[in-house]
Amino acid sequence: MAGRSDLAAGRALMCGFYLNELLLRLLARGDPHELLYDRYVGTSTSSRVRHCATDYERILRRFEKNLLSEIGYGATFDVDADNGTPIDPAGRYVFQPERGALRASGQPAVRYPGKP
């Protein structure tokens, strides 16, 4: 098929393999995830991924986040995990994977602003 420019190659091909591996390993066979499939198609056919632009890592991380949310393991970034109140844009937070965003107290090693 010489001359076909729409075929993935190099890093783009590896990104496609990675997306497929995630889905094969994390989803049960026959388990419907229409929204996730739409995101998969959008990600895998994105010209940015196919042509390996510099933001391919950001695109893949967004897909991973959507995948985890779809299968029930998504993190919540809009409320304080301790009390359920909305994140204060002026506040500082730490992130604990098993809990979520928590208002920073003391001097933790890494603190994140409430406003991205």
All heavy atoms as an XYZ file, in Angstrom:
907
protein
N       0.827     -1.187      0.000
C       0.000      0.000      0.000
C       0.868      1.246      0.000
O       0.749      2.101      0.855
C      -0.907      0.016      1.217
C      -1.903     -1.077      1.283
S      -3.280     -0.499      2.255
C      -4.474     -1.674      1.790
N       1.736      1.340     -0.904
C       2.608      2.498     -1.008
C       1.776      3.749     -1.235
O       0.774      3.737     -1.937
C       3.595      2.299     -2.147
N       2.227      4.829     -0.618
C       1.545      6.097     -0.807
C       0.464      6.395      0.201
O      -0.099      7.465      0.195
N       0.143      5.442      1.088
C      -0.900      5.705      2.090
C      -0.302      6.491      3.233
O       0.568      6.014      3.929
C      -1.489      4.402      2.615
C      -2.280      3.714      1.544
C      -3.555      3.106      1.924
N      -4.257      3.636      3.039
C      -5.125      2.920      3.734
N      -5.335      1.674      3.429
N      -5.773      3.450      4.726
N      -0.759      7.708      3.450
C      -0.217      8.550      4.515
C      -1.025      8.443      5.797
O      -0.665      9.023      6.795
C      -0.172     10.003      4.056
O      -1.484     10.459      3.797
N      -2.147      7.706      5.768
C      -2.984      7.623      6.957
C      -2.610      6.451      7.863
O      -3.208      6.261      8.907
C      -4.463      7.546      6.579
C      -4.791      6.328      5.743
O      -3.873      5.779      5.113
O      -5.969      5.941      5.719
N      -1.615      5.656      7.496
C      -1.197      4.539      8.329
C      -0.256      5.032      9.416
O       0.636      5.834      9.166
C      -0.509      3.466      7.486
C      -1.387      2.787      6.446
C      -0.554      1.813      5.625
C      -2.546      2.068      7.105
N      -0.452      4.533     10.622
C       0.411      4.927     11.732
C       1.773      4.271     11.590
O       1.899      3.160     11.099
C      -0.240      4.530     13.050
N       2.789      4.975     12.054
C       4.147      4.433     12.030
C       4.918      4.995     13.218
O       4.520      5.982     13.822
C       4.844      4.813     10.727
N       6.015      4.338     13.575
C       6.884      4.844     14.637
C       6.174      4.998     15.964
O       5.447      4.117     16.412
N       6.384      6.146     16.587
C       5.798      6.422     17.903
C       4.274      6.391     17.852
O       3.624      5.932     18.776
C       6.287      7.753     18.429
C       5.779      8.008     19.853
C       6.338      9.260     20.447
N       7.727      9.021     20.791
C       8.627      9.976     20.937
N       8.287     11.225     20.757
N       9.858      9.690     21.255
N       3.690      6.872     16.766
C       2.231      6.858     16.636
C       1.693      5.437     16.668
O       0.671      5.160     17.281
C       1.806      7.567     15.356
N       2.397      4.518     16.018
C       1.987      3.117     16.028
C       2.076      2.552     17.453
O       1.186      1.840     17.910
C       2.861      2.304     15.081
C       2.509      0.822     14.930
C       1.092      0.654     14.395
C       3.511      0.153     14.000
N       3.144      2.907     18.158
C       3.297      2.452     19.542
C       2.194      3.025     20.431
O       1.693      2.345     21.321
C       4.674      2.830     20.087
C       5.820      2.124     19.383
S       5.625      0.327     19.264
C       5.670     -0.137     20.975
N       1.790      4.261     20.189
C       0.678      4.856     20.941
C      -0.603      4.061     20.701
O      -1.367      3.796     21.626
C       0.479      6.317     20.538
S       1.774      7.433     21.093
N      -0.822      3.680     19.456
C      -1.995      2.868     19.136
C      -1.967      1.519     19.819
O      -2.969      1.050     20.354
N      -0.800      0.869     19.813
C      -0.652     -0.406     20.530
C      -0.943     -0.217     22.016
O      -1.581     -1.054     22.654
C       0.748     -0.983     20.357
C       0.995     -1.617     19.024
C       2.264     -1.577     18.470
C      -0.008     -2.265     18.325
C       2.518     -2.169     17.244
C       0.232     -2.865     17.104
C       1.497     -2.812     16.564
N      -0.451      0.876     22.581
C      -0.651      1.162     24.001
C      -2.138      1.328     24.317
O      -2.646      0.756     25.289
C       0.131      2.416     24.391
C      -0.086      2.836     25.809
C       0.420      2.079     26.865
C      -0.793      3.994     26.113
C       0.216      2.467     28.182
C      -0.991      4.384     27.420
C      -0.481      3.619     28.451
O      -0.694      4.008     29.748
N      -2.855      2.098     23.501
C      -4.297      2.280     23.711
C      -5.020      0.935     23.658
O      -5.869      0.632     24.509
C      -4.882      3.217     22.653
C      -4.463      4.676     22.706
C      -5.029      5.419     21.503
C      -4.891      5.322     24.003
N      -4.680      0.119     22.670
C      -5.317     -1.191     22.544
C      -5.026     -2.074     23.747
O      -5.909     -2.768     24.255
C      -4.857     -1.891     21.259
C      -5.406     -1.219     20.025
O      -6.437     -0.572     20.061
N      -4.698     -1.361     18.931
N      -3.787     -2.068     24.213
C      -3.404     -2.888     25.364
C      -4.165     -2.469     26.619
O      -4.630     -3.315     27.388
C      -1.889     -2.780     25.599
C      -1.360     -3.730     26.626
C      -1.319     -5.180     26.154
O      -1.454     -5.437     24.947
O      -1.144     -6.052     27.026
N      -4.318     -1.165     26.816
C      -5.091     -0.696     27.962
C      -6.509     -1.250     27.932
O      -7.015     -1.753     28.941
C      -5.162      0.836     27.974
C      -3.943      1.596     28.426
C      -4.171      3.095     28.248
C      -3.606      1.273     29.872
N      -7.140     -1.149     26.782
C      -8.523     -1.606     26.669
C      -8.629     -3.116     26.841
O      -9.530     -3.609     27.536
C      -9.114     -1.180     25.329
C      -9.252      0.335     25.139
C      -9.761      0.643     23.738
C     -10.142      0.944     26.189
N      -7.717     -3.851     26.243
C      -7.761     -5.310     26.357
C      -7.541     -5.779     27.792
O      -8.160     -6.739     28.247
C      -6.719     -5.951     25.437
C      -7.037     -5.895     23.953
C      -5.836     -6.349     23.134
C      -8.256     -6.741     23.629
N      -6.660     -5.107     28.518
C      -6.323     -5.532     29.882
C      -7.328     -5.063     30.928
O      -7.507     -5.726     31.946
C      -4.937     -5.013     30.273
C      -3.833     -5.519     29.407
C      -3.514     -6.931     29.728
N      -2.414     -7.406     28.884
C      -1.899     -8.584     28.988
N      -2.358     -9.425     29.874
N      -0.934     -8.946     28.193
N      -7.977     -3.921     30.693
C      -8.814     -3.331     31.740
C     -10.315     -3.508     31.548
O     -11.069     -3.305     32.483
C      -8.491     -1.840     31.888
C      -7.083     -1.538     32.394
C      -6.811     -0.040     32.377
C      -6.883     -2.091     33.795
N     -10.736     -3.887     30.356
C     -12.170     -4.044     30.120
C     -12.524     -5.518     29.947
O     -11.764     -6.283     29.360
C     -12.596     -3.283     28.859
C     -12.364     -1.778     28.857
C     -12.812     -1.189     27.532
C     -13.078     -1.107     30.018
N     -13.678     -5.876     30.466
C     -14.165     -7.245     30.285
C     -14.682     -7.393     28.853
O     -15.278     -6.467     28.291
C     -15.275     -7.543     31.275
N     -14.452     -8.556     28.270
C     -14.921     -8.827     26.907
C     -16.440     -8.667     26.860
O     -17.154     -9.186     27.703
C     -14.540    -10.236     26.497
C     -14.908    -10.559     25.058
C     -14.489    -11.956     24.665
N     -13.047    -12.134     24.720
C     -12.227    -11.904     23.683
N     -12.736    -11.490     22.544
N     -10.935    -12.100     23.801
N     -16.906     -7.913     25.900
C     -18.333     -7.714     25.702
C     -18.955     -6.660     26.598
O     -20.146     -6.405     26.516
N     -18.161     -6.043     27.477
C     -18.676     -5.011     28.373
C     -18.799     -3.703     27.584
O     -17.799     -3.179     27.104
C     -17.710     -4.840     29.551
C     -18.303     -4.044     30.685
O     -19.505     -3.740     30.645
O     -17.544     -3.713     31.614
N     -20.042     -3.206     27.417
C     -20.220     -2.025     26.572
C     -19.754     -0.739     27.260
O     -20.067     -0.481     28.414
C     -21.734     -1.986     26.337
C     -22.306     -2.636     27.536
C     -21.302     -3.686     27.958
N     -18.986      0.033     26.555
C     -18.523      1.342     27.019
C     -18.551      2.278     25.820
O     -17.502      2.621     25.262
C     -17.104      1.255     27.582
C     -17.010      0.534     28.876
N     -17.313      1.133     30.085
C     -16.667     -0.728     29.170
C     -17.134      0.265     31.059
N     -16.758     -0.880     30.528
N     -19.742      2.707     25.429
C     -19.887      3.504     24.216
C     -19.102      4.808     24.284
O     -18.409      5.177     23.334
C     -21.365      3.805     23.930
C     -22.162      2.601     23.486
C     -22.704      1.788     24.661
O     -22.588      2.250     25.815
O     -23.223      0.693     24.425
N     -19.185      5.521     25.403
C     -18.473      6.786     25.533
C     -16.964      6.563     25.437
O     -16.258      7.295     24.755
C     -18.816      7.465     26.861
C     -18.079      8.771     27.153
C     -18.397      9.821     26.098
C     -18.442      9.276     28.535
N     -16.494      5.524     26.088
C     -15.067      5.226     26.051
C     -14.631      4.847     24.639
O     -13.559      5.259     24.183
C     -14.741      4.094     27.021
C     -13.279      3.762     27.184
C     -12.494      4.976     27.656
C     -13.111      2.624     28.169
N     -15.456      4.100     23.941
C     -15.120      3.732     22.558
C     -15.012      4.986     21.690
O     -14.085      5.119     20.900
C     -16.149      2.766     21.981
C     -15.844      2.396     20.551
C     -14.816      1.510     20.248
C     -16.552      2.958     19.502
C     -14.504      1.188     18.939
C     -16.255      2.635     18.189
C     -15.234      1.756     17.918
O     -14.928      1.453     16.614
N     -15.953      5.921     21.873
C     -15.896      7.170     21.117
C     -14.602      7.923     21.416
O     -13.964      8.467     20.518
C     -17.098      8.059     21.427
C     -18.397      7.502     20.876
O     -18.348      6.646     19.972
O     -19.473      7.931     21.359
N     -14.211      7.938     22.682
C     -12.950      8.612     23.055
C     -11.749      7.877     22.461
O     -10.773      8.484     22.062
C     -12.828      8.719     24.563
C     -13.822      9.691     25.150
C     -13.699      9.722     26.652
N     -14.812     10.419     27.239
C     -14.740     11.616     27.785
N     -13.583     12.238     27.823
N     -15.796     12.176     28.309
N     -11.823      6.556     22.442
C     -10.745      5.747     21.857
C     -10.579      6.083     20.371
O      -9.470      6.326     19.899
C     -11.054      4.267     22.044
C     -10.202      3.352     21.207
C      -8.883      3.087     21.558
C     -10.719      2.755     20.064
C      -8.094      2.245     20.780
C      -9.942      1.918     19.291
C      -8.635      1.667     19.650
O      -7.858      0.845     18.879
N     -11.691      6.103     19.654
C     -11.636      6.415     18.226
C     -11.092      7.821     18.018
O     -10.213      8.042     17.188
C     -13.025      6.248     17.560
C     -13.040      6.809     16.152
C     -13.439      4.793     17.566
N     -11.582      8.764     18.822
C     -11.106     10.138     18.696
C      -9.625     10.269     18.993
O      -8.904     11.018     18.328
N      -9.147      9.525     19.991
C      -7.731      9.585     20.353
C      -6.868      8.892     19.316
O      -5.849      9.423     18.881
C      -7.496      8.942     21.738
O      -8.286      9.638     22.709
C      -6.037      9.017     22.135
N      -7.276      7.711     18.899
C      -6.430      6.945     17.973
C      -6.412      7.532     16.566
O      -5.457      7.309     15.827
C      -6.875      5.482     17.929
O      -8.191      5.379     17.460
N      -7.442      8.273     16.198
C      -7.450      8.874     14.861
C      -7.012     10.331     14.885
O      -6.962     10.965     13.848
C      -8.853      8.782     14.219
O      -9.789      9.477     15.039
C      -9.260      7.342     14.027
N      -6.695     10.837     16.072
C      -6.248     12.217     16.181
C      -4.986     12.412     15.357
O      -4.033     11.654     15.456
C      -5.965     12.556     17.647
O      -5.234     13.747     17.746
N      -4.984     13.431     14.533
C      -3.802     13.686     13.716
C      -2.601     13.987     14.596
O      -1.468     13.724     14.226
C      -4.053     14.845     12.749
O      -4.299     16.039     13.457
N      -2.838     14.508     15.796
C      -1.715     14.796     16.688
C      -1.034     13.510     17.134
O       0.178     13.454     17.263
C      -2.188     15.600     17.887
C      -2.567     17.029     17.505
C      -3.107     17.747     18.686
N      -4.383     17.122     19.053
C      -5.170     17.553     20.004
N      -4.822     18.572     20.728
N      -6.301     16.963     20.254
N      -1.808     12.454     17.404
C      -1.202     11.186     17.797
C      -0.637     10.485     16.569
O       0.475      9.978     16.585
C      -2.218     10.280     18.524
C      -1.662      8.885     18.709
C      -2.574     10.884     19.876
N      -1.390     10.444     15.487
C      -0.928      9.749     14.282
C       0.376     10.312     13.767
O       1.213      9.604     13.245
C      -1.985      9.827     13.182
C      -3.125      8.877     13.389
C      -3.932      8.733     12.136
N      -3.739      9.860     11.249
C      -4.679     10.394     10.514
N      -5.883      9.920     10.551
N      -4.427     11.413      9.726
N       0.553     11.599     13.883
C       1.774     12.208     13.373
C       2.754     12.548     14.488
O       3.718     13.265     14.263
C       1.426     13.451     12.539
C       0.586     13.094     11.354
N      -0.693     13.541     11.197
C       0.835     12.276     10.308
C      -1.192     13.040     10.073
N      -0.294     12.268      9.526
N       2.489     12.039     15.686
C       3.431     12.132     16.803
C       3.860     13.546     17.148
O       5.046     13.825     17.261
C       4.648     11.278     16.540
S       4.464      9.697     17.298
N       2.928     14.431     17.313
C       3.269     15.778     17.752
C       3.800     15.718     19.182
O       3.720     14.695     19.842
C       2.030     16.677     17.672
N       4.318     16.796     19.641
C       4.963     16.805     20.951
C       3.988     16.594     22.101
O       4.417     16.267     23.201
C       5.699     18.139     21.173
O       4.766     19.204     21.019
C       6.833     18.290     20.177
N       2.707     16.747     21.888
C       1.748     16.602     22.985
C       1.103     15.214     23.063
O       0.073     15.040     23.683
C       0.680     17.686     22.917
C      -0.171     17.626     21.659
O       0.216     16.917     20.715
O      -1.211     18.298     21.616
N       1.726     14.193     22.455
C       1.126     12.863     22.477
C       0.986     12.332     23.902
O       0.027     11.641     24.223
C       1.905     11.875     21.601
C       3.234     11.444     22.164
C       3.339     10.298     22.929
C       4.368     12.198     21.944
C       4.551      9.907     23.461
C       5.582     11.811     22.463
C       5.665     10.674     23.226
O       6.859     10.298     23.757
N       1.925     12.669     24.796
C       1.828     12.191     26.181
C       0.602     12.774     26.871
O      -0.105     12.076     27.591
C       3.091     12.527     26.962
C       4.256     11.648     26.586
C       5.466     11.878     27.465
O       5.303     12.375     28.592
O       6.562     11.556     27.012
N       0.336     14.051     26.661
C      -0.852     14.687     27.250
C      -2.122     14.027     26.731
O      -3.054     13.757     27.488
C      -0.858     16.183     26.933
C      -2.039     16.920     27.547
C      -2.022     18.394     27.168
N      -2.044     18.601     25.735
C      -3.152     18.554     24.992
N      -4.313     18.296     25.534
N      -3.089     18.754     23.687
N      -2.151     13.727     25.447
C      -3.320     13.081     24.845
C      -3.526     11.691     25.448
O      -4.641     11.313     25.799
C      -3.159     12.997     23.311
C      -3.164     14.405     22.715
C      -4.242     12.147     22.682
C      -2.703     14.464     21.273
N      -2.447     10.929     25.607
C      -2.564      9.586     26.195
C      -2.973      9.659     27.662
O      -3.778      8.843     28.121
C      -1.253      8.820     26.039
C      -0.867      8.463     24.607
C       0.492      7.768     24.581
C      -1.926      7.606     23.942
N      -2.426     10.600     28.428
C      -2.803     10.722     29.843
C      -4.283     11.078     29.970
O      -4.970     10.589     30.856
C      -1.969     11.787     30.555
C      -0.472     11.542     30.655
C      -0.047     10.253     31.309
N       0.009      9.109     30.458
C       1.006      8.775     29.617
N       2.050      9.544     29.472
N       0.940      7.673     28.904
N      -4.787     11.908     29.069
C      -6.217     12.255     29.102
C      -7.058     11.002     28.840
O      -8.058     10.766     29.504
C      -6.532     13.323     28.071
C      -8.016     13.710     28.086
C      -8.352     14.775     27.091
N      -7.651     16.003     27.420
C      -7.213     16.862     26.507
N      -7.395     16.648     25.237
N      -6.591     17.957     26.885
N      -6.632     10.176     27.879
C      -7.367      8.943     27.606
C      -7.326      8.013     28.815
O      -8.331      7.420     29.191
C      -6.804      8.229     26.375
C      -7.564      6.972     26.057
C      -8.767      7.034     25.383
C      -7.097      5.733     26.472
C      -9.497      5.879     25.113
C      -7.810      4.579     26.203
C      -9.010      4.650     25.527
N      -6.149      7.886     29.448
C      -6.029      7.042     30.643
C      -6.980      7.518     31.740
O      -7.654      6.709     32.380
C      -4.599      7.075     31.189
C      -3.598      6.385     30.313
C      -2.169      6.688     30.712
O      -1.921      7.683     31.435
O      -1.297      5.921     30.289
N      -7.030      8.819     31.959
C      -7.926      9.383     32.983
C      -9.383      9.062     32.651
O     -10.145      8.641     33.516
C      -7.713     10.892     33.078
C      -8.569     11.568     34.118
C      -8.296     13.061     34.120
C      -9.194     13.793     35.072
N     -10.604     13.781     34.687
N      -9.765      9.230     31.395
C     -11.139      8.921     30.985
C     -11.439      7.431     31.139
O     -12.527      7.051     31.578
C     -11.378      9.353     29.537
C     -11.410     10.851     29.390
O     -11.838     11.555     30.288
N     -10.940     11.345     28.268
N     -10.488      6.580     30.795
C     -10.659      5.141     30.939
C     -10.873      4.768     32.403
O     -11.804      4.036     32.738
C      -9.443      4.402     30.372
C      -9.359      2.896     30.642
C     -10.536      2.158     30.039
C      -8.044      2.338     30.108
N     -10.032      5.281     33.278
C     -10.168      4.968     34.705
C     -11.503      5.463     35.255
O     -12.142      4.771     36.058
C      -8.999      5.555     35.494
C      -7.657      4.885     35.238
C      -6.532      5.661     35.915
C      -7.673      3.437     35.707
N     -11.936      6.639     34.841
C     -13.236      7.149     35.283
C     -14.374      6.258     34.794
O     -15.299      5.942     35.538
C     -13.458      8.573     34.775
O     -12.570      9.454     35.403
N     -14.284      5.838     33.548
C     -15.335      5.010     32.944
C     -15.485      3.661     33.647
O     -16.587      3.137     33.774
C     -15.030      4.809     31.462
C     -16.044      3.990     30.710
C     -17.343      4.727     30.427
O     -17.388      5.958     30.532
O     -18.327      4.043     30.109
N     -14.375      3.099     34.138
C     -14.462      1.781     34.785
C     -14.540      1.885     36.310
O     -14.435      0.878     37.008
C     -13.310      0.854     34.352
C     -11.954      1.398     34.768
C     -13.373      0.589     32.852
C     -10.797      0.449     34.488
N     -14.730      3.107     36.820
C     -14.980      3.279     38.249
C     -13.770      3.544     39.119
O     -13.867      3.487     40.342
N     -12.642      3.869     38.528
C     -11.437      4.153     39.310
C     -10.961      5.582     39.129
O      -9.805      5.893     39.401
C     -10.308      3.193     38.910
C     -10.570      1.777     39.318
C     -11.059      0.859     38.404
C     -10.354      1.362     40.623
C     -11.322     -0.451     38.773
C     -10.619      0.058     41.006
C     -11.092     -0.841     40.076
O     -11.358     -2.126     40.448
N     -11.840      6.445     38.692
C     -11.439      7.827     38.430
C     -11.244      8.625     39.697
O     -11.896      8.391     40.714
N     -10.322      9.547     39.637
C     -10.062     10.442     40.760
C     -10.942     11.679     40.626
O     -11.247     12.121     39.520
C      -8.596     10.836     40.772
N     -11.345     12.223     41.747
C     -12.133     13.438     41.755
C     -11.229     14.612     42.066
O     -10.528     14.603     43.064
C     -13.234     13.385     42.826
O     -13.697     12.067     42.966
C     -14.385     14.258     42.479
N     -11.248     15.596     41.206
C     -10.380     16.747     41.387
C     -11.163     18.021     41.669
O     -10.586     19.097     41.696
C      -9.528     16.965     40.130
C      -8.590     15.823     39.853
C      -8.878     14.915     38.856
C      -7.439     15.656     40.593
C      -8.018     13.862     38.590
C      -6.569     14.610     40.350
C      -6.859     13.708     39.347
N     -12.465     17.913     41.891
C     -13.260     19.121     42.086
C     -13.786     19.302     43.504
O     -14.357     20.334     43.822
C     -14.413     19.156     41.090
C     -15.321     17.938     41.184
O     -14.936     16.956     41.840
O     -16.405     17.972     40.587
N     -13.604     18.308     44.390
C     -14.053     18.441     45.777
C     -12.975     17.949     46.738
O     -12.159     17.096     46.393
C     -15.367     17.660     46.057
C     -16.521     18.225     45.264
C     -15.200     16.185     45.788
N     -12.994     18.491     47.942
C     -12.086     18.073     49.006
C     -12.542     16.701     49.496
O     -13.701     16.509     49.852
C     -12.126     19.096     50.134
C     -11.100     18.846     51.213
O     -10.985     17.681     51.668
O     -10.417     19.797     51.616
N     -11.641     15.721     49.497
C     -11.996     14.354     49.881
C     -12.371     14.239     51.349
O     -13.087     13.318     51.737
C     -10.838     13.407     49.568
N     -11.924     15.162     52.192
C     -12.258     15.105     53.618
C     -13.700     15.481     53.906
O     -14.370     14.861     54.716
C     -11.338     16.024     54.434
C     -10.072     15.330     54.884
O     -10.050     14.081     54.909
O      -9.114     16.040     55.216
N     -14.191     16.531     53.243
C     -15.516     17.039     53.612
C     -16.462     17.259     52.435
O     -17.594     17.671     52.631
C     -15.362     18.341     54.398
C     -14.537     19.358     53.660
O     -14.518     19.371     52.436
N     -13.842     20.215     54.399
N     -16.024     17.005     51.215
C     -16.904     17.135     50.057
C     -17.143     18.550     49.588
O     -17.944     18.769     48.687
N     -16.467     19.531     50.190
C     -16.649     20.915     49.752
C     -15.876     21.153     48.456
O     -14.867     20.494     48.203
C     -16.144     21.915     50.825
O     -14.752     21.682     51.066
C     -16.939     21.779     52.109
N     -16.347     22.086     47.639
C     -15.644     22.373     46.386
C     -14.207     22.825     46.645
O     -13.913     23.445     47.670
C     -16.460     23.504     45.759
C     -17.803     23.400     46.395
C     -17.571     22.878     47.784
N     -13.320     22.507     45.713
C     -11.929     22.930     45.802
C     -11.880     24.455     45.786
O     -12.519     25.091     44.954
C     -11.109     22.362     44.625
C     -11.019     20.838     44.725
C      -9.729     22.992     44.540
C     -10.224     20.306     45.883
N     -11.134     25.034     46.712
C     -10.952     26.483     46.803
C      -9.819     26.876     45.862
O      -8.685     26.431     46.052
C     -10.614     26.859     48.244
C     -10.330     28.334     48.425
O     -10.516     29.116     47.464
O      -9.925     28.715     49.541
N     -10.101     27.712     44.845
C      -9.043     28.100     43.906
C      -7.843     28.752     44.588
O      -6.729     28.679     44.091
C      -9.729     29.086     42.955
C     -11.182     28.760     43.067
C     -11.398     28.272     44.476
N      -8.050     29.376     45.741
C      -6.950     30.030     46.462
C      -6.255     29.073     47.422
O      -5.232     29.419     48.007
C      -7.473     31.251     47.224
N      -6.792     27.869     47.600
C      -6.228     26.909     48.545
C      -5.066     26.127     47.971
O      -4.773     26.189     46.777
N      -4.398     25.371     48.841
C      -3.310     24.471     48.439
C      -3.727     23.064     48.850
O      -4.260     22.864     49.948
C      -1.993     24.846     49.123
C      -1.513     26.263     48.832
C      -1.125     26.492     47.418
N       0.138     25.833     47.109
C       0.679     25.828     45.922
N       0.100     26.433     44.921
N       1.815     25.212     45.693
N      -3.463     22.079     47.983
C      -3.942     20.718     48.202
C      -2.831     19.696     47.966
O      -1.877     19.954     47.244
C      -5.116     20.413     47.269
C      -6.326     21.259     47.586
C      -6.457     22.542     47.087
C      -7.319     20.774     48.418
C      -7.550     23.328     47.395
C      -8.424     21.553     48.737
C      -8.525     22.831     48.228
O      -9.611     23.606     48.547
N      -3.004     18.555     48.587
C      -2.168     17.393     48.302
C      -3.090     16.359     47.684
O      -4.311     16.412     47.860
C      -1.481     16.822     49.572
C      -0.492     17.823     50.123
C      -2.489     16.414     50.619
N      -2.535     15.435     46.942
C      -3.346     14.396     46.321
C      -2.916     13.043     46.848
O      -1.748     12.678     46.756
C      -3.222     14.423     44.797
C      -4.088     13.415     44.135
C      -5.440     13.626     44.011
C      -3.557     12.229     43.665
C      -6.255     12.681     43.409
C      -4.357     11.278     43.067
C      -5.710     11.510     42.945
N      -3.868     12.313     47.424
C      -3.629     10.952     47.879
C      -4.421     10.028     46.960
O      -5.655     10.125     46.911
C      -4.082     10.759     49.320
C      -3.252     11.520     50.319
C      -3.715     11.268     51.750
O      -4.724     10.610     51.985
N      -2.971     11.814     52.692
N      -3.742      9.149     46.221
C      -4.439      8.311     45.240
C      -5.621      7.530     45.804
O      -6.633      7.375     45.136
C      -3.340      7.358     44.758
C      -2.080      8.100     44.984
C      -2.306      8.922     46.227
N      -5.517      7.056     47.028
C      -6.615      6.268     47.589
C      -7.763      7.120     48.109
O      -8.849      6.611     48.361
C      -6.099      5.347     48.708
C      -5.574      6.063     49.926
C      -4.140      6.572     49.801
O      -3.500      6.364     48.756
O      -3.666      7.205     50.754
N      -7.566      8.437     48.240
C      -8.607      9.310     48.770
C      -9.009     10.415     47.817
O     -10.178     10.702     47.650
C      -8.156      9.910     50.099
C      -7.967      8.826     51.150
C      -7.676      9.376     52.504
N      -8.774     10.176     53.001
C      -8.611     11.132     53.904
N      -7.436     11.399     54.402
N      -9.657     11.825     54.324
N      -8.049     11.115     47.241
C      -8.333     12.246     46.372
C      -7.621     13.494     46.850
O      -6.603     13.419     47.533
N      -8.180     14.659     46.515
C      -7.583     15.943     46.882
C      -7.917     16.270     48.329
O      -9.066     16.186     48.744
C      -8.092     17.040     45.958
N      -6.894     16.664     49.073
C      -7.053     17.038     50.482
C      -6.382     18.378     50.718
O      -5.288     18.623     50.212
C      -6.405     15.995     51.400
C      -6.918     14.570     51.271
C      -5.973     13.604     51.963
C      -8.299     14.478     51.877
N      -7.047     19.236     51.506
C      -6.436     20.524     51.829
C      -5.114     20.274     52.526
O      -5.017     19.456     53.422
C      -7.349     21.357     52.705
C      -6.655     22.618     53.113
C      -7.359     23.906     53.190
N      -8.529     24.270     52.512
C      -8.579     25.355     51.746
N      -7.498     26.062     51.522
N      -9.699     25.719     51.201
N      -4.065     20.968     52.066
C      -2.721     20.784     52.623
C      -2.653     21.385     54.019
O      -3.141     22.480     54.269
C      -1.689     21.440     51.715
N      -2.063     20.631     54.926
C      -1.797     21.142     56.266
C      -0.339     20.863     56.570
O       0.208     19.841     56.154
C      -2.707     20.466     57.292
O      -2.499     19.077     57.285
N       0.311     21.753     57.262
C       1.734     21.562     57.518
C       2.542     21.856     56.269
O       2.181     22.694     55.458
N       3.611     21.138     56.083
C       4.500     21.350     54.946
C       4.708     20.063     54.159
O       5.767     19.471     54.209
C       5.849     21.893     55.439
C       5.788     23.259     56.076
C       5.334     24.315     55.103
O       5.696     24.275     53.930
N       4.502     25.236     55.545
N       3.689     19.583     53.437
C       3.899     18.375     52.618
C       4.908     18.646     51.507
O       5.135     19.804     51.131
C       2.513     18.075     52.053
C       1.803     19.374     52.088
C       2.364     20.144     53.268
N       5.491     17.587     51.014
C       6.517     17.731     49.978
C       5.972     18.382     48.710
O       6.618     19.235     48.131
C       7.103     16.363     49.663
N       4.794     17.996     48.273
C       4.220     18.551     47.034
C       2.820     19.044     47.335
O       1.978     18.307     47.831
C       4.154     17.465     45.926
C       3.538     18.043     44.667
C       5.534     16.899     45.644
N       2.597     20.314     47.032
C       1.259     20.910     47.198
C       0.830     21.463     45.858
O       1.632     21.990     45.096
C       1.275     22.002     48.243
C       1.609     21.496     49.624
C       1.538     22.571     50.653
N       2.454     23.666     50.333
C       2.460     24.813     50.986
N       1.615     25.038     51.957
N       3.305     25.753     50.654
N      -0.468     21.348     45.573
C      -1.003     21.797     44.303
C      -1.979     22.942     44.539
O      -2.747     22.914     45.509
C      -1.749     20.664     43.593
C      -0.861     19.496     43.299
C      -0.819     18.390     44.151
C      -0.029     19.492     42.195
C       0.016     17.310     43.883
C       0.805     18.417     41.927
C       0.812     17.351     42.775
O       1.640     16.287     42.517
N      -1.994     23.935     43.649
C      -2.969     25.013     43.793
C      -4.371     24.512     43.456
O      -4.529     23.576     42.679
C      -2.477     26.056     42.789
C      -1.725     25.294     41.765
C      -1.111     24.116     42.511
N      -5.380     25.151     44.054
C      -6.760     24.774     43.769
C      -7.212     25.176     42.388
O      -8.158     24.627     41.847
N      -6.520     26.129     41.779
C      -6.859     26.583     40.427
C      -5.754     26.158     39.479
O      -4.597     26.514     39.685
C      -7.003     28.095     40.414
C      -7.382     28.649     39.066
C      -7.535     30.141     39.125
C      -7.925     30.679     37.771
N      -8.044     32.134     37.782
N      -6.095     25.387     38.429
C      -5.060     24.922     37.479
C      -4.428     26.053     36.695
O      -4.907     27.074     36.512
C      -5.792     23.954     36.562
C      -7.227     24.041     36.876
C      -7.398     24.885     38.089
